[in-house]
């Protein structure tokens, strides 16, 4: 995927490698990226050192079903009633990826997981790994979640539930990275986390 926020994540991984760490990247398959119609810039892969291990796991999203629901003009009904399943295109991926992520973490004795959002469903994977394996969790938000204008919700009720969930899950991270000082101020005002746990790394650093 592309965009300045994603490039920031690539830069972060590359610099970790340059500092002597051995990051392992978990992501979806290239087929899923194409099927989800995400913005793509595969040239970013060429900027990563060749020794970085990239693990691709299928998202579990049934894109053909979604296309049919849209074609039959009933997608909004499913979006409304089954919102957790249709929250994001990759909503099922954290649960599918967990088992393999757990094995890799234990086999390699890793002590930190870094998630990059959106998609915000990746926060679920970070939370599960932290809770069940006791490792540190750093969450990087390339954009705010419920405060972003780019996101839409089936109803005001869905937005309110998402708002509660956002505050709850972000309260579990060890460190939070946001992309602007304004977002940091916003999260401090909303009592998401103490100021000492929120760091700013701008896009294009």
Buried (B, 14 or more C-beta within 10 A) or exposed (E): BBBEBBBBBBBBBBEBBEEEEEBBBBBBEEEBBEBBEBEBEEEBEEEBEEEBEEEBBEBBBEBEEBEEBEEEEEBEEBBBEEBEEBBBBBBBBBEBBBEEBBEBBEEEEBEBBBBBBBBBBBBBBBBBBBEEBEBBBBBBBBBBBBBEEEBEBBEEEBBEBBBEBBBEBBEBBBBBBBBBEEBBBBBBEBEBBEEEBBEBBEBEE
